[in-house]
Amino acid sequence: MTTKTIKLTGRRPVLIVDEDWPQVVHVRGDSYEGSDPSRHAQAVAVGEVDEYRIVVRQHEDERALVYAWTDAATAWTGTKDSYAGILLDAGEDVAEAILRVARDCGIHDRLAHEAIAGLPPEEI
């Protein structure tokens, strides 16, 4: 049994059993804005860019944890580490929560939209 502590926004962290809260979405990105893949790899390797993560986990009872964090390259970008997280009851809007935690962490909307696109499809 593996446990994980997840920081939430405006409330105490939660301790989960990893196996009970499988990841539905896990996207990562960074603040690099160039187009050269070699330079991008170098910038990441030496810590010149902020790195971003957005994760969605869902319990079998349909509650969801949506959280994000920025691992900042403060010396290069002038930004600071940040985190945000929301515990949703069954039926609450996961897509809106993704946008909210991403914005709280200064993560670009394009990565939030990538996370939303990775959610299981809604049957209509």
N, CA, C and O atoms as a GROMACS GRO file, in nm:
protein
  496
    1MET      N    1   0.085  -0.118   0.000
    1MET     CA    2   0.000   0.000   0.000
    1MET      C    3   0.090   0.124   0.000
    1MET      O    4   0.167   0.146   0.093
    2THR      N    5   0.078   0.204  -0.105
    2THR     CA    6   0.155   0.327  -0.117
    2THR      C    7   0.063   0.444  -0.087
    2THR      O    8  -0.049   0.451  -0.139
    3THR      N    9   0.110   0.537  -0.004
    3THR     CA   10   0.030   0.655   0.026
    3THR      C   11   0.098   0.778  -0.032
    3THR      O   12   0.218   0.778  -0.059
    4LYS      N   13   0.019   0.882  -0.049
    4LYS     CA   14   0.070   1.007  -0.105
    4LYS      C   15  -0.005   1.121  -0.038
    4LYS      O   16  -0.127   1.114  -0.018
    5THR      N   17   0.068   1.225  -0.003
    5THR     CA   18   0.008   1.346   0.051
    5THR      C   19  -0.008   1.447  -0.062
    5THR      O   20   0.086   1.474  -0.137
    6ILE      N   21  -0.129   1.501  -0.074
    6ILE     CA   22  -0.158   1.596  -0.180
    6ILE      C   23  -0.200   1.728  -0.116
    6ILE      O   24  -0.292   1.733  -0.034
    7LYS      N   25  -0.131   1.835  -0.156
    7LYS     CA   26  -0.162   1.968  -0.106
    7LYS      C   27  -0.285   2.022  -0.178
    7LYS      O   28  -0.297   2.009  -0.300
    8LEU      N   29  -0.375   2.082  -0.101
    8LEU     CA   30  -0.495   2.141  -0.158
    8LEU      C   31  -0.495   2.291  -0.131
    8LEU      O   32  -0.423   2.339  -0.044
    9THR      N   33  -0.574   2.364  -0.205
    9THR     CA   34  -0.584   2.508  -0.190
    9THR      C   35  -0.686   2.541  -0.083
    9THR      O   36  -0.802   2.498  -0.091
   10GLY      N   37  -0.645   2.616   0.017
   10GLY     CA   38  -0.738   2.664   0.118
   10GLY      C   39  -0.787   2.561   0.217
   10GLY      O   40  -0.884   2.586   0.288
   11ARG      N   41  -0.722   2.447   0.223
   11ARG     CA   42  -0.758   2.346   0.322
   11ARG      C   43  -0.639   2.255   0.349
   11ARG      O   44  -0.537   2.262   0.279
   12ARG      N   45  -0.652   2.171   0.449
   12ARG     CA   46  -0.543   2.080   0.485
   12ARG      C   47  -0.511   1.985   0.371
   12ARG      O   48  -0.597   1.953   0.290
   13PRO      N   49  -0.384   1.940   0.365
   13PRO     CA   50  -0.351   1.836   0.267
   13PRO      C   51  -0.430   1.708   0.296
   13PRO      O   52  -0.477   1.687   0.408
   14VAL      N   53  -0.443   1.625   0.195
   14VAL     CA   54  -0.509   1.495   0.213
   14VAL      C   55  -0.407   1.384   0.190
   14VAL      O   56  -0.315   1.397   0.110
   15LEU      N   57  -0.425   1.276   0.262
   15LEU     CA   58  -0.342   1.157   0.249
   15LEU      C   59  -0.426   1.052   0.179
   15LEU      O   60  -0.533   1.015   0.227
   16ILE      N   61  -0.378   1.003   0.065
   16ILE     CA   62  -0.454   0.903  -0.011
   16ILE      C   63  -0.374   0.775  -0.023
   16ILE      O   64  -0.251   0.775  -0.011
   17VAL      N   65  -0.444   0.667  -0.046
   17VAL     CA   66  -0.382   0.542  -0.085
   17VAL      C   67  -0.378   0.545  -0.238
   17VAL      O   68  -0.481   0.550  -0.305
   18ASP      N   69  -0.257   0.542  -0.291
   18ASP     CA   70  -0.236   0.556  -0.436
   18ASP      C   71  -0.328   0.467  -0.519
   18ASP      O   72  -0.388   0.512  -0.617
   19GLU      N   73  -0.339   0.343  -0.480
   19GLU     CA   74  -0.417   0.246  -0.557
   19GLU      C   75  -0.567   0.278  -0.556
   19GLU      O   76  -0.639   0.237  -0.647
   20ASP      N   77  -0.614   0.351  -0.455
   20ASP     CA   78  -0.756   0.386  -0.446
   20ASP      C   79  -0.791   0.511  -0.528
   20ASP      O   80  -0.909   0.539  -0.551
   21TRP      N   81  -0.690   0.583  -0.570
   21TRP     CA   82  -0.708   0.707  -0.645
   21TRP      C   83  -0.623   0.703  -0.772
   21TRP      O   84  -0.524   0.777  -0.781
   22PRO      N   85  -0.658   0.621  -0.870
   22PRO     CA   86  -0.576   0.612  -0.990
   22PRO      C   87  -0.575   0.744  -1.069
   22PRO      O   88  -0.672   0.820  -1.068
   23GLN      N   89  -0.463   0.769  -1.136
   23GLN     CA   90  -0.452   0.887  -1.220
   23GLN      C   91  -0.535   0.869  -1.346
   23GLN      O   92  -0.525   0.768  -1.415
   24VAL      N   93  -0.617   0.968  -1.373
   24VAL     CA   94  -0.696   0.972  -1.495
   24VAL      C   95  -0.621   1.055  -1.600
   24VAL      O   96  -0.624   1.024  -1.719
   25VAL      N   97  -0.554   1.160  -1.552
   25VAL     CA   98  -0.478   1.250  -1.639
   25VAL      C   99  -0.351   1.289  -1.566
   25VAL      O  100  -0.352   1.313  -1.445
   26HIS      N  101  -0.240   1.295  -1.640
   26HIS     CA  102  -0.114   1.350  -1.588
   26HIS      C  103  -0.043   1.413  -1.707
   26HIS      O  104   0.009   1.344  -1.794
   27VAL      N  105  -0.043   1.546  -1.710
   27VAL     CA  106   0.026   1.617  -1.818
   27VAL      C  107   0.138   1.700  -1.758
   27VAL      O  108   0.132   1.745  -1.644
   28ARG      N  109   0.240   1.720  -1.839
   28ARG     CA  110   0.354   1.800  -1.796
   28ARG      C  111   0.396   1.891  -1.909
   28ARG      O  112   0.378   1.860  -2.027
   29GLY      N  113   0.452   2.002  -1.870
   29GLY     CA  114   0.500   2.098  -1.968
   29GLY      C  115   0.601   2.190  -1.903
   29GLY      O  116   0.638   2.171  -1.787
   30ASP      N  117   0.645   2.289  -1.977
   30ASP     CA  118   0.741   2.383  -1.921
   30ASP      C  119   0.726   2.518  -1.990
   30ASP      O  120   0.646   2.535  -2.081
   31SER      N  121   0.806   2.613  -1.943
   31SER     CA  122   0.794   2.751  -1.990
   31SER      C  123   0.880   2.782  -2.112
   31SER      O  124   0.886   2.898  -2.154
   32TYR      N  125   0.946   2.683  -2.170
   32TYR     CA  126   1.030   2.707  -2.288
   32TYR      C  127   0.943   2.754  -2.404
   32TYR      O  128   0.840   2.693  -2.433
   33GLU      N  129   0.984   2.860  -2.471
   33GLU     CA  130   0.903   2.915  -2.580
   33GLU      C  131   0.971   2.907  -2.716
   33GLU      O  132   0.916   2.956  -2.815
   34GLY      N  133   1.090   2.847  -2.723
   34GLY     CA  134   1.160   2.837  -2.850
   34GLY      C  135   1.113   2.718  -2.931
   34GLY      O  136   1.023   2.644  -2.891
   35SER      N  137   1.176   2.701  -3.047
   35SER     CA  138   1.138   2.591  -3.135
   35SER      C  139   1.251   2.490  -3.158
   35SER      O  140   1.233   2.394  -3.232
   36ASP      N  141   1.366   2.511  -3.096
   36ASP     CA  142   1.481   2.423  -3.114
   36ASP      C  143   1.479   2.311  -3.009
   36ASP      O  144   1.500   2.338  -2.891
   37PRO      N  145   1.454   2.185  -3.050
   37PRO     CA  146   1.444   2.075  -2.954
   37PRO      C  147   1.572   2.054  -2.874
   37PRO      O  148   1.566   2.019  -2.756
   38SER      N  149   1.689   2.074  -2.936
   38SER     CA  150   1.815   2.056  -2.864
   38SER      C  151   1.833   2.162  -2.756
   38SER      O  152   1.876   2.132  -2.645
   39ARG      N  153   1.799   2.285  -2.789
   39ARG     CA  154   1.810   2.394  -2.692
   39ARG      C  155   1.708   2.374  -2.580
   39ARG      O  156   1.737   2.403  -2.464
   40HIS      N  157   1.590   2.323  -2.615
   40HIS     CA  158   1.488   2.294  -2.514
   40HIS      C  159   1.540   2.190  -2.415
   40HIS      O  160   1.530   2.209  -2.294
   41ALA      N  161   1.595   2.082  -2.466
   41ALA     CA  162   1.649   1.976  -2.379
   41ALA      C  163   1.759   2.032  -2.288
   41ALA      O  164   1.766   1.997  -2.170
   42GLN      N  165   1.843   2.117  -2.343
   42GLN     CA  166   1.950   2.178  -2.263
   42GLN      C  167   1.892   2.267  -2.154
   42GLN      O  168   1.936   2.262  -2.039
   43ALA      N  169   1.792   2.350  -2.189
   43ALA     CA  170   1.730   2.441  -2.092
   43ALA      C  171   1.666   2.363  -1.977
   43ALA      O  172   1.675   2.404  -1.861
   44VAL      N  173   1.600   2.252  -2.009
   44VAL     CA  174   1.538   2.168  -1.906
   44VAL      C  175   1.647   2.105  -1.818
   44VAL      O  176   1.636   2.103  -1.696
   45ALA      N  177   1.751   2.052  -1.882
   45ALA     CA  178   1.858   1.983  -1.809
   45ALA      C  179   1.929   2.072  -1.708
   45ALA      O  180   1.967   2.026  -1.601
   46VAL      N  181   1.948   2.199  -1.743
   46VAL     CA  182   2.020   2.288  -1.651
   46VAL      C  183   1.927   2.374  -1.566
   46VAL      O  184   1.973   2.463  -1.494
   47GLY      N  185   1.797   2.347  -1.573
   47GLY     CA  186   1.702   2.416  -1.485
   47GLY      C  187   1.674   2.560  -1.522
   47GLY      O  188   1.653   2.643  -1.434
   48GLU      N  189   1.672   2.591  -1.652
   48GLU     CA  190   1.645   2.728  -1.698
   48GLU      C  191   1.497   2.755  -1.721
   48GLU      O  192   1.460   2.869  -1.750
   49VAL      N  193   1.412   2.655  -1.709
   49VAL     CA  194   1.269   2.673  -1.737
   49VAL      C  195   1.186   2.627  -1.618
   49VAL      O  196   1.226   2.538  -1.542
   50ASP      N  197   1.070   2.688  -1.603
   50ASP     CA  198   0.973   2.639  -1.506
   50ASP      C  199   0.913   2.510  -1.561
   50ASP      O  200   0.887   2.499  -1.681
   51GLU      N  201   0.890   2.414  -1.473
   51GLU     CA  202   0.827   2.289  -1.514
   51GLU      C  203   0.690   2.279  -1.448
   51GLU      O  204   0.674   2.312  -1.331
   52TYR      N  205   0.592   2.234  -1.525
   52TYR     CA  206   0.452   2.230  -1.480
   52TYR      C  207   0.398   2.088  -1.481
   52TYR      O  208   0.438   2.005  -1.563
   53ARG      N  209   0.307   2.061  -1.388
   53ARG     CA  210   0.235   1.934  -1.385
   53ARG      C  211   0.089   1.960  -1.350
   53ARG      O  212   0.058   2.046  -1.267
   54ILE      N  213  -0.001   1.887  -1.414
   54ILE     CA  214  -0.143   1.884  -1.379
   54ILE      C  215  -0.183   1.739  -1.369
   54ILE      O  216  -0.158   1.660  -1.460
   55VAL      N  217  -0.247   1.703  -1.256
   55VAL     CA  218  -0.286   1.564  -1.232
   55VAL      C  219  -0.434   1.560  -1.191
   55VAL      O  220  -0.481   1.644  -1.114
   56VAL      N  221  -0.504   1.461  -1.244
   56VAL     CA  222  -0.641   1.433  -1.202
   56VAL      C  223  -0.645   1.287  -1.158
   56VAL      O  224  -0.603   1.198  -1.231
   57ARG      N  225  -0.695   1.264  -1.037
   57ARG     CA  226  -0.714   1.129  -0.985
   57ARG      C  227  -0.862   1.112  -0.954
   57ARG      O  228  -0.929   1.206  -0.914
   58GLN      N  229  -0.912   0.991  -0.973
   58GLN     CA  230  -1.054   0.968  -0.945
   58GLN      C  231  -1.071   0.841  -0.863
   58GLN      O  232  -1.017   0.736  -0.896
   59HIS      N  233  -1.147   0.854  -0.756
   59HIS     CA  234  -1.180   0.742  -0.669
   59HIS      C  235  -1.297   0.666  -0.731
   59HIS      O  236  -1.372   0.721  -0.812
   60GLU      N  237  -1.313   0.540  -0.694
   60GLU     CA  238  -1.424   0.462  -0.750
   60GLU      C  239  -1.560   0.520  -0.713
   60GLU      O  240  -1.659   0.492  -0.782
   61ASP      N  241  -1.569   0.600  -0.605
   61ASP     CA  242  -1.696   0.664  -0.569
   61ASP      C  243  -1.719   0.793  -0.648
   61ASP      O  244  -1.814   0.867  -0.621
   62GLU      N  245  -1.631   0.819  -0.746
   62GLU     CA  246  -1.638   0.929  -0.841
   62GLU      C  247  -1.596   1.065  -0.785
   62GLU      O  248  -1.607   1.165  -0.855
   63ARG      N  249  -1.547   1.069  -0.660
   63ARG     CA  250  -1.482   1.193  -0.616
   63ARG      C  251  -1.355   1.208  -0.698
   63ARG      O  252  -1.298   1.110  -0.746
   64ALA      N  253  -1.310   1.331  -0.712
   64ALA     CA  254  -1.189   1.355  -0.790
   64ALA      C  255  -1.096   1.450  -0.716
   64ALA      O  256  -1.140   1.539  -0.644
   65LEU      N  257  -0.968   1.428  -0.734
   65LEU     CA  258  -0.863   1.520  -0.688
   65LEU      C  259  -0.801   1.581  -0.812
   65LEU      O  260  -0.755   1.509  -0.901
   66VAL      N  261  -0.799   1.712  -0.816
   66VAL     CA  262  -0.737   1.784  -0.928
   66VAL      C  263  -0.630   1.872  -0.866
   66VAL      O  264  -0.659   1.956  -0.780
   67TYR      N  265  -0.506   1.853  -0.909
   67TYR     CA  266  -0.399   1.933  -0.850
   67TYR      C  267  -0.291   1.961  -0.953
   67TYR      O  268  -0.276   1.891  -1.053
   68ALA      N  269  -0.216   2.067  -0.923
   68ALA     CA  270  -0.111   2.112  -1.015
   68ALA      C  271   0.000   2.174  -0.934
   68ALA      O  272  -0.018   2.215  -0.819
   69TRP      N  273   0.117   2.179  -0.996
   69TRP     CA  274   0.228   2.250  -0.933
   69TRP      C  275   0.324   2.300  -1.038
   69TRP      O  276   0.334   2.248  -1.149
   70THR      N  277   0.396   2.405  -0.998
   70THR     CA  278   0.502   2.463  -1.078
   70THR      C  279   0.632   2.446  -1.002
   70THR      O  280   0.643   2.489  -0.887
   71ASP      N  281   0.728   2.383  -1.065
   71ASP     CA  282   0.864   2.371  -1.011
   71ASP      C  283   0.943   2.482  -1.082
   71ASP      O  284   0.987   2.466  -1.196
   72ALA      N  285   0.958   2.594  -1.011
   72ALA     CA  286   1.010   2.716  -1.074
   72ALA      C  287   1.162   2.716  -1.086
   72ALA      O  288   1.233   2.665  -0.999
   73ALA      N  289   1.208   2.774  -1.193
   73ALA     CA  290   1.351   2.800  -1.215
   73ALA      C  291   1.374   2.946  -1.176
   73ALA      O  292   1.403   3.030  -1.261
   74THR      N  293   1.362   2.973  -1.047
   74THR     CA  294   1.358   3.110  -0.996
   74THR      C  295   1.474   3.197  -1.045
   74THR      O  296   1.452   3.312  -1.082
   75ALA      N  297   1.595   3.144  -1.045
   75ALA     CA  298   1.711   3.224  -1.086
   75ALA      C  299   1.700   3.269  -1.233
   75ALA      O  300   1.752   3.374  -1.269
   76TRP      N  301   1.635   3.190  -1.315
   76TRP     CA  302   1.625   3.219  -1.458
   76TRP      C  303   1.496   3.293  -1.493
   76TRP      O  304   1.497   3.384  -1.576
   77THR      N  305   1.386   3.254  -1.429
   77THR     CA  306   1.256   3.306  -1.471
   77THR      C  307   1.198   3.409  -1.374
   77THR      O  308   1.106   3.482  -1.410
   78GLY      N  309   1.250   3.415  -1.253
   78GLY     CA  310   1.197   3.506  -1.153
   78GLY      C  311   1.066   3.462  -1.092
   78GLY      O  312   1.005   3.537  -1.016
   79THR      N  313   1.022   3.341  -1.123
   79THR     CA  314   0.898   3.289  -1.067
   79THR      C  315   0.928   3.207  -0.941
   79THR      O  316   1.044   3.182  -0.908
   80LYS      N  317   0.822   3.167  -0.872
   80LYS     CA  318   0.837   3.087  -0.751
   80LYS      C  319   0.758   2.958  -0.764
   80LYS      O  320   0.661   2.949  -0.839
   81ASP      N  321   0.803   2.856  -0.688
   81ASP     CA  322   0.727   2.731  -0.683
   81ASP      C  323   0.584   2.761  -0.638
   81ASP      O  324   0.562   2.850  -0.556
   82SER      N  325   0.490   2.687  -0.690
   82SER     CA  326   0.351   2.704  -0.648
   82SER      C  327   0.277   2.572  -0.662
   82SER      O  328   0.320   2.482  -0.734
   83TYR      N  329   0.166   2.562  -0.593
   83TYR     CA  330   0.080   2.444  -0.602
   83TYR      C  331  -0.065   2.487  -0.582
   83TYR      O  332  -0.092   2.593  -0.526
   84ALA      N  333  -0.155   2.404  -0.628
   84ALA     CA  334  -0.297   2.425  -0.606
   84ALA      C  335  -0.364   2.289  -0.616
   84ALA      O  336  -0.319   2.202  -0.690
   85GLY      N  337  -0.471   2.271  -0.543
   85GLY     CA  338  -0.543   2.144  -0.548
   85GLY      C  339  -0.686   2.159  -0.502
   85GLY      O  340  -0.717   2.242  -0.416
   86ILE      N  341  -0.772   2.078  -0.559
   86ILE     CA  342  -0.915   2.081  -0.526
   86ILE      C  343  -0.964   1.937  -0.512
   86ILE      O  344  -0.932   1.852  -0.594
   87LEU      N  345  -1.041   1.911  -0.407
   87LEU     CA  346  -1.110   1.784  -0.390
   87LEU      C  347  -1.254   1.806  -0.433
   87LEU      O  348  -1.325   1.889  -0.376
   88LEU      N  349  -1.297   1.731  -0.534
   88LEU     CA  350  -1.432   1.746  -0.589
   88LEU      C  351  -1.522   1.632  -0.545
   88LEU      O  352  -1.479   1.516  -0.539
   89ASP      N  353  -1.646   1.664  -0.515
   89ASP     CA  354  -1.745   1.560  -0.492
   89ASP      C  355  -1.788   1.502  -0.626
   89ASP      O  356  -1.766   1.563  -0.731
   90ALA      N  357  -1.848   1.385  -0.623
   90ALA     CA  358  -1.897   1.321  -0.746
   90ALA      C  359  -1.988   1.418  -0.821
   90ALA      O  360  -2.075   1.482  -0.762
   91GLY      N  361  -1.966   1.428  -0.952
   91GLY     CA  362  -2.052   1.511  -1.035
   91GLY      C  363  -2.007   1.655  -1.051
   91GLY      O  364  -2.061   1.726  -1.136
   92GLU      N  365  -1.910   1.700  -0.972
   92GLU     CA  366  -1.862   1.837  -0.988
   92GLU      C  367  -1.778   1.848  -1.115
   92GLU      O  368  -1.732   1.748  -1.168
   93ASP      N  369  -1.759   1.969  -1.164
   93ASP     CA  370  -1.697   1.996  -1.293
   93ASP      C  371  -1.545   1.983  -1.287
   93ASP      O  372  -1.477   2.073  -1.238
   94VAL      N  373  -1.493   1.872  -1.338
   94VAL     CA  374  -1.349   1.846  -1.336
   94VAL      C  375  -1.275   1.941  -1.431
   94VAL      O  376  -1.166   1.988  -1.398
   95ALA      N  377  -1.334   1.968  -1.546
   95ALA     CA  378  -1.269   2.057  -1.644
   95ALA      C  379  -1.249   2.196  -1.584
   95ALA      O  380  -1.142   2.254  -1.600
   96GLU      N  381  -1.348   2.248  -1.517
   96GLU     CA  382  -1.336   2.380  -1.454
   96GLU      C  383  -1.229   2.378  -1.344
   96GLU      O  384  -1.154   2.474  -1.329
   97ALA      N  385  -1.223   2.270  -1.270
   97ALA     CA  386  -1.121   2.257  -1.164
   97ALA      C  387  -0.981   2.254  -1.224
   97ALA      O  388  -0.888   2.310  -1.167
   98ILE      N  389  -0.965   2.189  -1.338
   98ILE     CA  390  -0.834   2.186  -1.406
   98ILE      C  391  -0.793   2.329  -1.443
   98ILE      O  392  -0.680   2.370  -1.417
   99LEU      N  393  -0.883   2.402  -1.503
   99LEU     CA  394  -0.852   2.541  -1.540
   99LEU      C  395  -0.815   2.623  -1.418
   99LEU      O  396  -0.723   2.704  -1.422
  100ARG      N  397  -0.888   2.603  -1.309
  100ARG     CA  398  -0.864   2.681  -1.187
  100ARG      C  399  -0.728   2.653  -1.126
  100ARG      O  400  -0.655   2.746  -1.092
  101VAL      N  401  -0.692   2.524  -1.110
  101VAL     CA  402  -0.563   2.494  -1.048
  101VAL      C  403  -0.448   2.535  -1.140
  101VAL      O  404  -0.343   2.578  -1.092
  102ALA      N  405  -0.467   2.522  -1.270
  102ALA     CA  406  -0.363   2.565  -1.364
  102ALA      C  407  -0.339   2.715  -1.351
  102ALA      O  408  -0.224   2.759  -1.340
  103ARG      N  409  -0.445   2.792  -1.351
  103ARG     CA  410  -0.430   2.938  -1.340
  103ARG      C  411  -0.372   2.977  -1.205
  103ARG      O  412  -0.292   3.071  -1.198
  104ASP      N  413  -0.410   2.908  -1.099
  104ASP     CA  414  -0.354   2.936  -0.966
  104ASP      C  415  -0.203   2.914  -0.962
  104ASP      O  416  -0.133   2.975  -0.882
  105CYS      N  417  -0.153   2.826  -1.048
  105CYS     CA  418  -0.009   2.796  -1.052
  105CYS      C  419   0.064   2.869  -1.165
  105CYS      O  420   0.184   2.848  -1.185
  106GLY      N  421  -0.006   2.954  -1.237
  106GLY     CA  422   0.057   3.026  -1.347
  106GLY      C  423   0.087   2.938  -1.467
  106GLY      O  424   0.177   2.968  -1.546
  107ILE      N  425   0.012   2.829  -1.481
  107ILE     CA  426   0.033   2.736  -1.591
  107ILE      C  427  -0.050   2.782  -1.711
  107ILE      O  428  -0.166   2.820  -1.697
  108HIS      N  429   0.011   2.778  -1.830
  108HIS     CA  430  -0.056   2.821  -1.952
  108HIS      C  431  -0.184   2.742  -1.976
  108HIS      O  432  -0.193   2.622  -1.946
  109ASP      N  433  -0.285   2.812  -2.031
  109ASP     CA  434  -0.412   2.746  -2.062
  109ASP      C  435  -0.395   2.629  -2.157
  109ASP      O  436  -0.471   2.532  -2.148
  110ARG      N  437  -0.296   2.635  -2.248
  110ARG     CA  438  -0.280   2.526  -2.345
  110ARG      C  439  -0.253   2.393  -2.275
  110ARG      O  440  -0.298   2.289  -2.322
  111LEU      N  441  -0.179   2.395  -2.164
  111LEU     CA  442  -0.154   2.271  -2.090
  111LEU      C  443  -0.280   2.226  -2.017
  111LEU      O  444  -0.308   2.107  -2.009
  112ALA      N  445  -0.357   2.322  -1.965
  112ALA     CA  446  -0.485   2.289  -1.901
  112ALA      C  447  -0.579   2.226  -2.003
  112ALA      O  448  -0.649   2.130  -1.972
  113HIS      N  449  -0.582   2.281  -2.124
  113HIS     CA  450  -0.669   2.225  -2.228
  113HIS      C  451  -0.623   2.085  -2.270
  113HIS      O  452  -0.705   1.999  -2.302
  114GLU      N  453  -0.492   2.063  -2.268
  114GLU     CA  454  -0.441   1.928  -2.296
  114GLU      C  455  -0.488   1.830  -2.188
  114GLU      O  456  -0.525   1.717  -2.219
  115ALA      N  457  -0.487   1.875  -2.063
  115ALA     CA  458  -0.535   1.789  -1.954
  115ALA      C  459  -0.684   1.761  -1.969
  115ALA      O  460  -0.728   1.647  -1.950
  116ILE      N  461  -0.762   1.863  -2.002
  116ILE     CA  462  -0.905   1.844  -2.020
  116ILE      C  463  -0.932   1.747  -2.134
  116ILE      O  464  -1.022   1.663  -2.125
  117ALA      N  465  -0.857   1.759  -2.242
  117ALA     CA  466  -0.875   1.670  -2.357
  117ALA      C  467  -0.839   1.524  -2.321
  117ALA      O  468  -0.885   1.431  -2.388
  118GLY      N  469  -0.759   1.505  -2.216
  118GLY     CA  470  -0.722   1.371  -2.174
  118GLY      C  471  -0.822   1.304  -2.082
  118GLY      O  472  -0.806   1.187  -2.047
  119LEU      N  473  -0.926   1.379  -2.040
  119LEU     CA  474  -1.028   1.320  -1.955
  119LEU      C  475  -1.108   1.214  -2.032
  119LEU      O  476  -1.116   1.220  -2.155
  120PRO      N  477  -1.165   1.119  -1.960
  120PRO     CA  478  -1.253   1.023  -2.029
  120PRO      C  479  -1.368   1.099  -2.097
  120PRO      O  480  -1.417   1.198  -2.043
  121PRO      N  481  -1.411   1.054  -2.214
  121PRO     CA  482  -1.517   1.126  -2.284
  121PRO      C  483  -1.649   1.122  -2.207
  121PRO      O  484  -1.680   1.027  -2.136
  122GLU      N  485  -1.725   1.227  -2.225
  122GLU     CA  486  -1.857   1.238  -2.165
  122GLU      C  487  -1.959   1.179  -2.262
  122GLU      O  488  -1.961   1.216  -2.380
  123GLU      N  489  -2.041   1.090  -2.214
  123GLU     CA  490  -2.143   1.031  -2.300
  123GLU      C  491  -2.262   1.124  -2.305
  123GLU      O  492  -2.312   1.169  -2.202
  124ILE      N  493  -2.308   1.154  -2.428
  124ILE     CA  494  -2.422   1.244  -2.443
  124ILE      C  495  -2.532   1.180  -2.524
  124ILE      O  496  -2.636   1.242  -2.547
   0.00000   0.00000   0.00000
